[in-house]
Amino acid sequence: MRKTAVIVGNGKLHRDLSEIVDNAEFAMRFEEPKASIGLSGSRTDVLMLAASSKRMPRRLIDPAFLTSATFKAAKKIVLAYHPGIFGRHSRRSRVLQRLKGRRKGDWMMRMIKLAGATGKEIRIMPPQFYIDGCAELGVAECQKRPATPSVGFFGIRYVLSILSACEWEVKLCGFSWDGWKRHSLLDERRWVEDKMASGRISILA
């Protein structure tokens, strides 16, 4: 019998899945999963963060983030984007980020220090992980297109890469594919549907 892994997205849940999530052998969450609080249990083996997110500065100065139930429960923090991929964005984007006082590499280092101080294991995904993910979606030249993969997509892809299909049944919940307009959400939804058709993942309704 295969073990169960649950990937909890940041969308709303339509029923209480707490027992299923907490009884699973593995659970992943993202960022600040507020929409599923009280409905998805507490188990968090991996918390994946987008250190390039504009929300990161707020998290860094908000003590409530580091003391939140999700962060405290996380056994490992995974940063989806390596600093090396930041330069893949357009020159205009980099200039705008600097004018707004956003230094993504600085945010990442500060998060590493804060999370490390709590004793969390931290993993930064390599640049090739991002590049290969884009290629898998058919978005090989992300820096030349208005869309880029979401941290949710990279989280699902990460779990599929570390948990073998013969030993693990991977289930998703809380994914709506309705978010930031610059994410390649239609491509991601088609990718997930292909994985479902092949039996690699399923949806917890």
N, C-alpha and C positions, 0 to 999 in steps of 0.2 A: 504493500500500500504506500502511495506517495505521500510525502509531507506537504503541508500547506503553507504557502507564502501569500500574504495579503499586502497589496500596495494601495495605500489610502490617499486619494487625491484631495484637493482642497475644495471640491464642490460639495453641495448639500447631499445628505443621505436621506433616503425616504423611509428608512426603518432603522431600528437599533441593531447594529452589527457588532456590538461590544464583545459578546461571548465568542463569536466566530474569530474576531481579530485577536483577542487575548488567548484563545486556545490554539492559534496558529503557531507554527514553529519559527516563523519569521514575519516581521512587519516593517514596512517602510512608510515614512511620511515626508512631507515637504514643507519647508518654510514655517508658516504659522497656520496650522490647519484648524482655524476657528470654526468653520462651518460644520465640522464633524464632532465637535466637543460634546461629550455625553452620549454619542451614538456610535463611537468606534473604539471603545476601550482605551487602553493606555499603552499596550505593548508597542515599543519602538526600537527595533534593532538598528535601523539606519534612519537618520534625519538628513535629507539632502537639501542643501542650500544653494541658491544662486548668488554668489558673493558679488556679482556684477549688478545685482538689482538695485534700483533707486531706493528701495525700502531698507537696504542694509544699514545706512547711516542711522536711521531711526532705531533699528534693533540694537546697534552698538551702544547707544546712549540710554536705552530703556532697560533698567534692571529687571523688569518683569519678563523680558524675553528669556534671559538666562535662568530665571527661576520658574519658568512656565513648566507645566506638567510634561509637555512633549519634549522639551529640551532636556529636562532632568532625567526622563526615562530613556533617552537615546543612548545606545551603547556605542554608536559610531556616528561621527559627523562626516558627510561626504560633500565636498565642494564640487559642483558640477562643471565649473568652467576654470580651466587653468589660466593663469595670468598671460601665458604665451599666446592665447587666442584673442586677447583684447585688441591687439594690433591688426586683426583681420577686419575690423570695422572700418568704415569709410573715414577719410580725413576730416570731413565735415562733422561727423559724429564725435570724433575725438576732441575737436576744437570746442564743440558745444559742451561736452562733459567737463572740460577744464574751466570754461567760463562759468559753469554752474558750481564749480568747486568740487566736482566729483572725480576722485582719483581711485579708480577701481582696484588697482593693486594695493593701495593703502588700506582700503576697506577690507580686503581679503586678509592682509597681514594682521590687522587689528582683530578680526574675527578668529583667526588662528590662535592668537595670543589669549583672547578671552576664553575660547572653548578649551584650549589646552590647559589653562589655569584651573579648569573644573575637573581635569583628569580624563577628558574625553579623548578617545582615539580619533584622529583626523586623517582623512584621505583627500588629496587633491587629484582629480582625474587628469590624465595627461592630455596635451593638445590633440593627439591623434584620436582620442575618444570622441571629441567634438567633431573633428573632420570626418571620421568614419560614420558618425551618426547622421551628419548632413548628407553624406553620400547615400546612406541607406534609405533616406527619405526622398532622394532625388533632388536634393538641394546642395549639390556639391560645391557651388560657388556662393556660399552664404553672404559673403561681404558685398556681393554685387546685386543682391536681391533684397526687397523690402521685408522679407519674412525670414525668421530664424527659428530653430527648434526650441521648444519650451523645456524647462527643467523637469516637468512631468514626463516628457518623452524620454529624456536622458535617464531619468530614474527607472522607468520601466525597462529600458534597454540595459541598464546596469544590472538590474536584478536578473534578467534573462541570461546575462553573461556569466553570472557567478553561481546560478542555481541550475543544475542539469535537468533537462526535461524528463529523464527517466526516473529521477528521484523526487521531483518537486512539481506540485500543481500550483500555478500562479494565478491569483484572483485579483481583479481590480474593483475598486469602488470609489465613488466621489469624483469621477472624471466626467466633465461635460463638454470638453473641447470648445469652450466658449470663454475666451479670455482676451489677452492683449492682442491688438490687431496686427502687430508685427510678428506674432508667432505663426508658424506654418501649421495651423490647427487642422485644416482639411487634409493635408498630407499625413499628419499624425493619426487622425482618425482612420484613414484608409489603412495605414500601417497596422494599427491595432486590430482592425477588422480582419486583415490578412492573418495575423497571429491567432485570432480566435478561430478562423476557418481551419487553420492547421492544427488546432487543439493545443497550442502552446500556452494560451492564456484564456481565462473566462471572466465573466462579469458577475459580481455579487449584486443582484438587484434589490 
